Amino acid sequence: MANFAKPSAPRFSVEVYQNEFLPEGGRDVHAIVTVTSTGGAAATRAAATRGSAAVVIMVDCSGSMEYPPDKMRGAREATAAAIDTLRDGTAFAVIAGTHVAKEVYPGQGRLAVADAATRAQAKEALRSLSSGGGTAIGTWLRLADGLLRQSPATIRHGILLTDGRNEHEDPAVLRATLEACAGRFTCDARGVGTDWEVKEVTGIASALLGSADIVADPAHLSEDFTLMMENVMGKEVADVALRLWTPVGVEIQYVKQVAPTVQDLSDRRTEAGPRAGDYPTGSWGDESREYHVCVRVPAASVGQEMLAARATLLLPGAPGEPPATLAQGLVRAVWTDDLVASTAINAQVAHYTGQAELAQAIQQGLEARKMGDVDGATAKLGRAVQLASASGNADTAKLLAKVVDVVDAAAGTVRLKAKVADADEMTLETRSIQTVRVKKS
């Protein structure tokens, strides 16, 4: 483990957990790379006067937001709460989203700078929010992107609220928009009520390295928006990349974030020189995340060892300058004829492999249930209950219990409930990627 951060900046560290021993001829090496950032709170306070963050809030104002009326009211109150949470010096704007995107505040294609006066003006402008029209989320994101790109802020973030499906825009347009915006800003997405599409909302958050969640009851929107904005205000370092360098003959099988959520980063790789590639991790405050790296090494005989991969955290430099190295860790491979050593599974690797399987089992089980495949849904959701029980993922276990009757959690024996509330099913699907940490011994 190495740490290269400057004392004045948040300090990053990398720890690698793995069983480095392989049997003769063994090729697949698994490692959990734990990245931790500390000291960001003090740096954030120091940066407050520098205007280091820019945030755009996108509020769904389509016609469906008026049914019931508390959705639109809740959206106004939540946006006001988020504005109150902005620290002084933060650049911000509010967008009303329908089949087109309109600037609510400050207008004229610009961002406001948060202080007592602009916060009051923005909240007054929210009174004009009314529902009507369709839903074309790509237009909202494109306008947010245009506003954020004019800011020199290091942290560029969006908050998006919707209550319906993206019905007034071709899916390909939204996909192209997300591809264009990826790497330019991060975005948290929320679905209010139960008439929105989970895969759309989670897809937006995934593409833009943010969080996704359901707020079934509009009365809880203000609390959720406040927490989201507090999280954004706690970010200090943006555009951090995880660079993996591998020796000749080593192939990267996959790179996944596995905590606090499951996110496959394998296809996000950007080539970074000979045998090196960068994987985006987004913005960081005081927090820790875990990544599962799997590489395939050339077969070797007993007694040989090699560096299988080098994991380096990088922060982009100023134009014309190289990136700064924040921290580094090594993944190793050692071939042995000790059967006990080569067959042992590292505790962290085993845990997060199970958490990734848990997320997949829930998603496949719910899909089977929607298709009327009772046997398939029962098997997958039973496996999910078993994995949640074994790993101590109590939150997911509670959500599963609203969709299935649990007969034997340890064995994964369940029965599908005859009736399931839409909110319960959507909550389980939306939060299926949330994981728990390895239990401390």
C-alpha positions in Angstrom: 0.0 0.0 0.0 1.3 3.5 -0.9 -0.1 7.0 -0.4 1.2 9.9 -2.5 -1.4 12.6 -1.7 -0.2 16.0 -0.7 -0.9 16.9 3.0 -3.3 19.7 2.1 -5.5 17.5 0.0 -7.7 14.6 1.0 -5.4 11.6 1.5 -6.1 8.4 -0.5 -4.9 4.9 0.4 -5.2 1.6 -1.5 -5.3 -1.8 0.2 -5.3 -5.0 -1.8 -6.9 -8.2 -0.4 -6.3 -11.4 -2.3 -5.1 -15.0 -2.1 -2.0 -14.7 -4.2 -1.4 -18.4 -4.4 -2.3 -20.4 -7.5 -2.0 -24.1 -8.2 0.4 -25.2 -11.0 -1.2 -24.0 -14.3 -3.7 -21.7 -12.4 -4.4 -18.5 -14.3 -7.2 -16.4 -12.7 -6.3 -14.0 -10.0 -8.9 -12.2 -8.0 -8.3 -9.2 -5.7 -10.5 -6.7 -3.8 -8.9 -3.2 -4.0 -10.1 -1.0 -1.2 -9.8 2.7 -1.8 -10.2 5.1 1.1 -10.2 8.9 1.1 -9.8 10.8 4.4 -9.2 14.4 5.4 -11.6 15.8 2.8 -13.8 17.5 5.3 -11.2 20.1 6.2 -10.2 20.5 2.6 -13.9 21.1 1.7 -14.2 23.8 4.3 -11.1 25.5 3.0 -12.4 25.2 -0.6 -15.8 26.7 0.2 -14.8 30.2 -0.8 -13.2 29.0 -4.0 -16.5 27.9 -5.6 -15.2 24.4 -6.1 -18.7 22.9 -6.8 -21.4 23.5 -9.4 -24.8 21.8 -9.2 -27.8 21.7 -11.5 -31.2 20.4 -10.2 -33.5 18.9 -12.8 -37.2 18.7 -11.7 -39.7 16.7 -13.6 -42.6 19.1 -14.4 -44.5 16.8 -16.8 -48.3 16.5 -16.6 -48.2 13.4 -14.5 -46.5 15.3 -11.6 -49.9 16.7 -10.8 -51.4 13.3 -10.0 -51.6 13.3 -7.1 -50.8 17.0 -6.4 -48.5 16.2 -3.5 -45.8 15.1 -6.1 -45.4 18.6 -7.5 -45.7 20.2 -4.1 -43.1 17.7 -2.7 -40.8 18.4 -5.6 -40.9 22.2 -5.0 -40.2 21.7 -1.2 -37.4 19.2 -1.9 -35.7 21.5 -4.4 -36.0 24.4 -1.9 -34.4 22.1 0.8 -31.6 21.2 -1.5 -31.0 24.9 -2.3 -30.8 25.7 1.4 -28.1 23.0 1.7 -25.8 24.6 -0.8 -22.7 26.2 0.8 -21.9 29.8 -0.1 -19.9 30.1 -3.3 -21.4 27.0 -5.0 -22.6 27.7 -8.6 -26.1 26.4 -9.2 -29.2 26.4 -11.4 -32.6 24.8 -11.5 -34.2 23.3 -14.6 -37.8 22.4 -15.2 -38.0 19.2 -17.3 -40.9 18.2 -19.6 -40.6 17.3 -23.3 -38.3 20.3 -23.4 -35.9 21.7 -20.7 -36.5 25.2 -19.3 -34.3 27.2 -17.1 -36.1 28.2 -13.9 -33.3 30.0 -12.1 -31.2 32.0 -12.7 -31.9 31.9 -16.4 -30.2 33.3 -19.5 -27.9 30.3 -19.8 -25.9 30.9 -16.7 -25.3 29.7 -13.2 -26.0 31.6 -10.0 -23.5 31.7 -7.1 -25.0 30.6 -3.8 -25.4 33.1 -1.0 -28.4 34.3 1.1 -29.8 36.5 -1.6 -29.6 34.0 -4.5 -30.9 31.1 -2.4 -34.0 33.3 -1.6 -34.4 34.3 -5.2 -34.2 30.7 -6.4 -36.8 29.5 -3.9 -39.1 32.3 -5.0 -38.6 31.2 -8.6 -39.8 27.6 -7.6 -43.3 29.0 -7.2 -43.5 29.1 -11.0 -43.0 25.3 -11.3 -46.2 23.8 -12.7 -47.0 20.5 -14.3 -47.8 20.0 -18.0 -46.3 18.4 -21.0 -44.3 15.2 -21.7 -41.0 13.6 -20.6 -37.7 13.8 -22.6 -35.0 13.4 -20.0 -32.2 13.7 -22.6 -33.1 17.4 -23.1 -32.8 18.0 -19.4 -29.4 16.4 -19.2 -28.1 18.3 -22.3 -29.2 21.7 -20.8 -27.6 20.7 -17.5 -24.4 19.7 -19.3 -24.3 23.1 -21.1 -24.7 25.0 -17.9 -22.1 22.9 -16.0 -19.5 23.1 -18.8 -19.2 26.9 -18.4 -18.2 26.5 -14.7 -14.5 26.1 -13.7 -15.7 24.1 -10.6 -13.9 20.9 -9.9 -17.1 19.2 -8.7 -19.8 19.2 -11.3 -23.0 17.5 -10.3 -26.6 17.0 -11.3 -29.7 15.9 -9.3 -32.5 14.6 -11.4 -36.1 13.8 -10.2 -38.7 12.1 -12.4 -42.0 10.4 -11.9 -42.5 8.8 -15.2 -41.1 7.0 -18.2 -39.0 8.8 -20.9 -41.9 8.5 -23.4 -41.3 11.6 -25.5 -37.7 10.8 -26.6 -36.2 7.9 -28.6 -34.2 5.6 -26.2 -31.2 6.0 -28.5 -31.3 9.8 -27.9 -31.1 9.3 -24.2 -28.3 6.7 -24.6 -26.3 9.1 -26.8 -26.8 11.9 -24.3 -25.6 9.8 -21.4 -22.5 8.8 -23.4 -21.8 12.5 -24.2 -22.2 13.6 -20.6 -20.3 10.7 -19.0 -17.1 12.1 -17.5 -18.3 15.7 -17.7 -20.5 15.6 -14.6 -21.9 13.1 -12.1 -25.6 12.8 -11.4 -27.9 11.3 -8.7 -31.3 10.2 -10.0 -34.5 9.7 -8.1 -37.9 8.3 -9.0 -40.9 9.6 -7.1 -44.1 7.5 -6.9 -44.3 4.2 -8.8 -45.0 5.1 -12.4 -41.3 5.4 -13.5 -39.0 2.8 -15.1 -36.4 1.4 -12.7 -33.9 0.6 -15.5 -34.1 4.1 -16.9 -33.4 5.8 -13.6 -30.7 3.4 -12.5 -29.2 3.5 -16.0 -28.9 7.3 -15.8 -27.2 7.1 -12.4 -24.9 4.3 -13.5 -23.8 6.1 -16.7 -23.0 9.3 -14.7 -21.5 7.6 -11.7 -24.2 8.7 -9.3 -26.7 7.1 -7.0 -30.3 6.0 -7.8 -33.2 5.4 -5.5 -36.9 5.4 -5.1 -38.9 7.9 -3.1 -42.3 6.3 -3.2 -43.9 8.8 -0.9 -43.4 12.5 -2.0 -43.5 13.5 1.7 -40.0 12.1 2.0 -38.5 14.0 -1.0 -37.1 16.9 1.1 -35.2 14.6 3.4 -33.8 12.7 0.5 -32.8 15.9 -1.4 -31.1 17.4 1.6 -29.0 14.2 2.1 -28.1 14.2 -1.6 -27.0 17.8 -1.5 -25.0 17.3 1.8 -23.2 14.4 0.0 -22.4 16.6 -3.0 -21.1 19.4 -0.7 -18.8 16.9 1.0 -17.0 16.1 -2.3 -13.6 17.6 -2.8 -11.8 15.6 -5.5 -13.3 14.9 -9.0 -12.5 12.8 -11.9 -10.3 10.3 -10.0 -9.3 7.4 -12.2 -8.3 3.8 -11.2 -5.4 2.9 -13.6 -4.6 -0.8 -14.0 -1.2 -1.7 -15.5 -0.6 -5.3 -16.4 2.6 -7.1 -17.6 2.8 -8.7 -21.0 0.6 -11.7 -21.3 -1.9 -10.7 -18.6 -5.5 -10.1 -19.6 -8.0 -8.1 -17.5 -11.2 -10.1 -17.2 -13.3 -7.5 -15.4 -13.2 -4.5 -13.0 -16.3 -4.0 -10.8 -17.1 -1.6 -8.0 -18.6 -3.9 -5.4 -19.1 -1.5 -2.4 -21.1 0.5 -1.5 -22.9 -0.6 -4.7 -22.3 -3.0 -7.5 -21.2 -1.3 -10.8 -19.4 -3.0 -13.6 -16.7 -0.6 -14.9 -15.1 -3.1 -17.4 -16.5 -1.4 -20.5 -15.6 2.1 -19.2 -11.9 1.5 -19.8 -9.9 4.3 -21.5 -6.5 3.3 -22.8 -3.6 5.0 -21.0 -0.4 3.8 -22.7 1.2 0.4 -23.1 -0.7 -2.2 -21.1 -2.5 0.4 -19.0 -6.1 1.5 -18.8 -8.1 4.0 -16.7 -11.5 3.3 -15.1 -13.5 6.2 -13.9 -14.5 6.5 -10.2 -16.1 9.9 -10.2 -16.0 12.4 -7.2 -14.7 11.7 -3.7 -15.2 13.0 -0.2 -14.5 11.2 3.0 -15.4 7.6 2.1 -14.3 4.2 1.2 -15.1 2.0 -1.9 -14.2 -1.5 -2.9 -13.3 -2.8 -6.4 -13.1 -6.4 -7.6 -10.3 -6.9 -10.1 -10.0 -10.2 -12.0 -7.0 -10.8 -14.2 -5.8 -13.8 -16.2 -2.1 -14.5 -16.0 0.0 -16.9 -18.2 0.2 -20.4 -16.8 3.4 -21.0 -14.8 5.1 -23.8 -12.8 5.4 -24.2 -9.0 7.8 -21.7 -7.4 7.3 -18.9 -9.9 5.8 -15.6 -9.0 4.9 -12.4 -10.8 3.3 -9.0 -10.5 -0.2 -9.6 -11.9 -1.4 -6.0 -11.9 -0.6 -2.5 -10.5 -3.6 -0.5 -9.3 -2.9 3.3 -9.2 -5.3 6.1 -8.3 -4.8 9.2 -10.4 -6.0 12.8 -10.4 -5.9 14.7 -13.7 -3.3 17.4 -13.9 -3.7 20.9 -15.3 -3.6 21.1 -19.1 -0.2 20.0 -20.3 0.7 18.4 -16.9 0.8 14.7 -16.1 -1.8 13.3 -13.7 -0.9 13.2 -9.9 -0.5 9.8 -8.3 -2.7 9.5 -5.2 -2.1 6.0 -4.0 -1.0 2.6 -5.4 -1.4 -1.2 -4.6 -0.1 -4.4 -6.2 -1.8 -7.6 -7.2 0.5 -10.7 -7.1 0.5 -14.2 -8.3 2.5 -17.0 -6.8 2.3 -20.7 -7.9 2.5 -23.4 -5.3 1.9 -27.1 -4.8 0.4 -26.4 -1.4 -3.2 -27.5 -2.0 -4.5 -25.7 1.1 -2.9 -22.4 0.2 -4.0 -22.5 -3.5 -7.6 -23.4 -2.8 -8.3 -20.9 0.0 -10.6 -18.1 -1.0 -9.8 -14.7 0.4 -12.6 -13.5 2.8 -13.1 -10.2 1.0 -13.2 -11.8 -2.5 -15.7 -14.4 -1.3 -17.9 -11.8 0.3 -18.1 -9.4 -2.6 -18.5 -12.2 -5.1 -21.6 -13.2 -3.1 -22.8 -9.6 -3.0 -22.5 -9.3 -6.8 -24.4 -12.6 -7.2 -27.1 -11.3 -4.8 -27.7 -8.2 -7.0 -27.9 -10.4 -10.1 -30.2 -12.9 -8.5 -32.7 -10.2 -7.4 -32.7 -8.6 -10.8 -33.2 -11.9 -12.6 -35.8 -13.1 -10.1 -37.9 -9.9 -10.5 -37.6 -10.1 -14.3 -38.8 -13.8 -14.2 -41.7 -12.8 -11.9 -42.8 -10.1 -14.4 -42.7 -12.6 -17.2 -44.9 -15.1 -15.2 -42.1 -17.6 -14.7 -43.0 -18.7 -11.2 -40.4 -21.4 -10.9 -37.6 -19.3 -12.2 -38.6 -16.3 -10.0 -38.8 -18.6 -6.9 -35.4 -20.1 -7.6 -33.6 -16.8 -8.1 -35.3 -14.9 -5.3 -34.7 -17.9 -3.0 -31.0 -17.8 -3.8 -31.1 -14.0 -3.1 -32.6 -14.6 0.3 -29.9 -17.3 1.0 -27.1 -14.9 0.0 -28.6 -11.9 1.9 -28.9 -14.1 5.1 -25.4 -15.5 4.8 -23.7 -12.1 4.2 -25.7 -10.3 6.9 -27.3 -7.9 4.4 -30.3 -7.2 6.6 -31.6 -4.3 4.6 -31.9 -6.4 1.4 -33.3 -9.3 3.4 -36.1 -7.0 4.7 -36.9 -5.9 1.1 -37.0 -9.5 -0.2 -39.4 -10.4 2.6 -41.9 -8.0 1.1 -41.8 -9.9 -2.2 -41.5 -13.5 -1.0 -42.6 -15.5 2.0 -39.4 -16.9 3.5 -39.7 -20.5 4.7 -36.0 -21.2 5.3 -33.5 -18.3 4.8 -30.4 -20.5 5.2 -31.6 -23.0 2.6 -33.1 -20.3 0.3 -36.6 -21.8 0.5 -39.3 -19.2 -0.4 -42.7 -18.8 -1.8 -43.7 -15.9 -4.1 -46.3 -13.6 -2.5 -49.6 -13.5 -4.4 -49.8 -9.7 -4.2 -46.9 -7.3 -4.0 -47.1 -3.6 -3.8 -45.5 -1.8 -6.7 -43.5 0.4 -4.4 -42.1 -2.7 -2.6 -41.1 -4.4 -5.9 -39.5 -1.3 -7.3 -37.6 -0.5 -4.1 -36.1 -4.0 -4.1 -35.1 -3.7 -7.8 -33.7 -0.2 -7.4 -31.7 -1.0 -4.2 -30.6 -4.5 -5.4 -27.1 -3.2 -6.1 -26.5 -1.9 -2.6 -24.0 -4.0 -0.7 -22.8 -4.5 2.8 -19.2 -4.4 3.9 -17.2 -7.5 5.0 -18.0 -8.2 8.7 -15.1 -7.2 11.0 -13.6 -10.2 12.7 
